[in-house]
Structure formats: C-alpha cells, structure tokens
Amino acid sequence: MTTVTLPTVPPPPESRAGADHRLPLPLPGRYTVDPCRSLTELTAWYGPLPTLRRRVALAGASLTVPADTEATEPAEQGEHAAYTAYTERAERAEDAEHSEHAVGRQHPCFRFEFGGRHLTAALTSEHVEETPGRLQLTGDLDVNGVAFPVLLRLRVVERSDDRLLVVGRARLPYRLLRRATGFRLPWRRPATRLRLLVAAEFA
C-alpha cells in the first residue's frame, strides 16, 4: 500500500465555554456503530459553491479504547483543571514513548469503513488527541490501496462510560486526492475540495 505524506500543522485545541469537563473517551473496551444510528455525507466544493452532496454508506465503524487509557476526570474539577490533567497525561505518554515500557503500547483507535458508489474507503486513526468535549484524529484514508493523510475533528455530543456520540468533519484537497489515489468525481462535478461529514454513535 502506498502512503501519501502531506505537511500538516494541526491548530491548538479549542477551548469552549460549557464543554464537558470529562475527557471524551469512554471506558476501555471495543465499541461499534449500528449503521442505522450513523450518518455520513460527502460534499464537493468548487470555490464557495457546492457541486455535489451525497450520502455515503457506513459499512462499519469501531472504536478501541485500551485498558491503559484514562477515560474520565473527576466531575468536580473545572475545565481548566481537566485540561491540565489531560496535558500532564499527554506529557507522561510522550515520555513513555522513549522508554523501554513504551514498546507495544496501545493507543485509542477509530476506524470508519465507507462503502458505496460515491466513496469506497477506510479511515483509520493513528493518533487521537483528547480535549474536553473534542477529539482530533490524525490518520489515513485508504483509497484504492493508497493511504491519504486525513485530519478528522470530532465534537462529542453525548458521552457515558459505555457510549459515545460524535459528529465531525474532514476536509480533503480534491486535486491532491485524485492525483494520489485515482479517486474521481463525475466529470460534470468540478471540485477543489471535499468535505466528509461523519456522525456516529459508538456503543
């Protein structure tokens, strides 16, 4: 499988008044999505104008949270305290990557499988960044055997210990995607960029 590398600089996490004080991921385990409780949509844009908007079938989706991932922060903590705890945990995880104990360390993993006439691909996360009420996924969109880099930003709508409802989007440069993977829209649908909208309930 070929891998495409694009220079990306993710923006800093956004703070949001009233956001959930707990970190977004549920308790450790494997979660799946009922296709009846999901929505995926592909929109093509040519400059400011949408030229195509189609529903995309979600053939499957899963979330794996390893046992060493802390899922929540105490509810009595404020947003600043929760985010501070998150950054400290991230720093500890980064330090662990350089230690012998980091060998084989597992990380949370999202996987979305799209199937249908408009898009057949699989999106797998390589890194999941948590902030209160938000998840930012960096990973690859596998199209025709080519791994195209993707940044998917998710907003946590609802969360419990065994359930996660998210909605978010990824923006893809159409010309680079077409050149790298061979993915093409109908010739009557010009585009400069694509937007992939995902809403899913993991349980």
LINVENMO-V583146 format. One record per residue. N is the residue number from 0. RES is the residue in three letters. PHI is phi in whole degrees, 0 to 359 (none if undefined). PSI is psi in whole degrees, 0 to 359 (999 if undefined). NEAR is the number of other C-alpha atoms within 8 Angstrom. Layout:
# LINVENMO-V583146
((N/RES/PHI/PSI/NEAR) (N/RES/PHI/PSI/NEAR))
This chain:
# LINVENMO-V583146
((0/MET/none/131/5) (1/THR/278/143/6) (2/THR/243/130/7) (3/VAL/261/134/9) (4/THR/244/125/6) (5/LEU/240/143/5) (6/PRO/288/120/4) (7/THR/228/140/4) (8/VAL/234/97/4) (9/PRO/298/141/4) (10/PRO/289/162/4) (11/PRO/294/155/4) (12/PRO/302/142/5) (13/GLU/273/137/4) (14/SER/266/148/4) (15/ARG/215/124/5) (16/ALA/297/137/4) (17/GLY/81/6/4) (18/ALA/291/157/8) (19/ASP/300/128/8) (20/HIS/288/343/12) (21/ARG/273/153/12) (22/LEU/288/152/14) (23/PRO/290/327/15) (24/LEU/289/143/10) (25/PRO/283/188/13) (26/LEU/295/157/9) (27/PRO/305/143/11) (28/GLY/152/184/8) (29/ARG/246/128/8) (30/TYR/240/146/9) (31/THR/233/172/10) (32/VAL/240/130/13) (33/ASP/285/123/9) (34/PRO/305/334/9) (35/CYS/286/347/4) (36/ARG/244/43/8) (37/SER/214/162/12) (38/LEU/213/127/13) (39/THR/229/140/12) (40/GLU/215/138/11) (41/LEU/247/125/13) (42/THR/237/132/12) (43/ALA/256/137/15) (44/TRP/237/137/15) (45/TYR/243/99/11) (46/GLY/65/230/6) (47/PRO/273/0/5) (48/LEU/255/128/6) (49/PRO/285/130/9) (50/THR/249/347/11) (51/LEU/201/137/9) (52/ARG/217/116/9) (53/ARG/222/143/8) (54/ARG/290/145/8) (55/VAL/239/132/13) (56/ALA/288/134/9) (57/LEU/264/103/13) (58/ALA/289/334/9) (59/GLY/182/154/11) (60/ALA/205/144/11) (61/SER/213/156/12) (62/LEU/227/126/12) (63/THR/245/120/11) (64/VAL/249/113/14) (65/PRO/291/162/10) (66/ALA/293/338/6) (67/ASP/270/11/6) (68/THR/263/124/9) (69/GLU/285/129/5) (70/ALA/265/332/12) (71/THR/222/164/9) (72/GLU/241/154/10) (73/PRO/305/136/7) (74/ALA/294/334/7) (75/GLU/282/351/4) (76/GLN/284/149/10) (77/GLY/280/175/8) (78/GLU/298/320/10) (79/HIS/294/317/7) (80/ALA/295/321/8) (81/ALA/295/318/15) (82/TYR/291/324/10) (83/THR/299/317/8) (84/ALA/297/323/9) (85/TYR/296/314/11) (86/THR/295/322/8) (87/GLU/296/320/8) (88/ARG/295/322/8) (89/ALA/295/321/8) (90/GLU/295/320/8) (91/ARG/297/321/8) (92/ALA/294/322/8) (93/GLU/293/319/8) (94/ASP/296/325/8) (95/ALA/292/333/10) (96/GLU/296/338/10) (97/HIS/262/5/7) (98/SER/253/168/8) (99/GLU/294/333/7) (100/HIS/286/349/7) (101/ALA/280/348/9) (102/VAL/296/126/7) (103/GLY/77/8/4) (104/ARG/297/137/6) (105/GLN/261/152/6) (106/HIS/230/157/9) (107/PRO/303/144/11) (108/CYS/221/126/12) (109/PHE/258/144/11) (110/ARG/218/127/11) (111/PHE/240/132/12) (112/GLU/243/118/12) (113/PHE/256/135/13) (114/GLY/220/136/11) (115/GLY/153/181/8) (116/ARG/291/328/5) (117/HIS/271/333/7) (118/LEU/201/122/8) (119/THR/239/109/10) (120/ALA/196/170/11) (121/ALA/225/132/11) (122/LEU/249/121/12) (123/THR/236/129/11) (124/SER/280/145/12) (125/GLU/252/332/9) (126/HIS/216/135/10) (127/VAL/240/120/12) (128/GLU/257/126/7) (129/GLU/255/134/11) (130/THR/223/160/11) (131/PRO/305/119/13) (132/GLY/81/1/13) (133/ARG/221/151/11) (134/LEU/225/137/13) (135/GLN/236/118/11) (136/LEU/253/127/13) (137/THR/248/134/12) (138/GLY/189/205/12) (139/ASP/235/140/12) (140/LEU/258/110/13) (141/ASP/275/108/11) (142/VAL/236/119/12) (143/ASN/54/37/8) (144/GLY/80/9/8) (145/VAL/245/130/13) (146/ALA/270/109/12) (147/PHE/258/127/14) (148/PRO/294/138/11) (149/VAL/223/143/11) (150/LEU/243/115/10) (151/LEU/247/118/11) (152/ARG/260/127/11) (153/LEU/241/139/12) (154/ARG/256/133/10) (155/VAL/277/114/13) (156/VAL/275/313/9) (157/GLU/218/149/8) (158/ARG/209/139/12) (159/SER/219/183/7) (160/ASP/296/335/7) (161/ASP/230/25/8) (162/ARG/205/143/11) (163/LEU/214/120/15) (164/LEU/248/120/12) (165/VAL/230/156/12) (166/VAL/217/138/12) (167/GLY/190/186/11) (168/ARG/210/156/11) (169/ALA/232/141/11) (170/ARG/248/131/11) (171/LEU/237/132/10) (172/PRO/288/115/9) (173/TYR/296/317/10) (174/ARG/295/319/8) (175/LEU/293/320/7) (176/LEU/296/317/12) (177/ARG/295/318/10) (178/ARG/293/323/8) (179/ALA/278/323/9) (180/THR/246/344/11) (181/GLY/84/2/8) (182/PHE/294/131/9) (183/ARG/223/141/5) (184/LEU/273/164/7) (185/PRO/306/143/6) (186/TRP/298/339/5) (187/ARG/277/0/4) (188/ARG/243/80/9) (189/PRO/294/151/11) (190/ALA/204/148/11) (191/THR/250/336/11) (192/ARG/207/160/12) (193/LEU/239/151/13) (194/ARG/236/126/12) (195/LEU/253/114/12) (196/LEU/260/133/12) (197/VAL/228/130/11) (198/ALA/226/124/11) (199/ALA/210/148/11) (200/GLU/247/113/12) (201/PHE/267/132/12) (202/ALA/210/999/8))
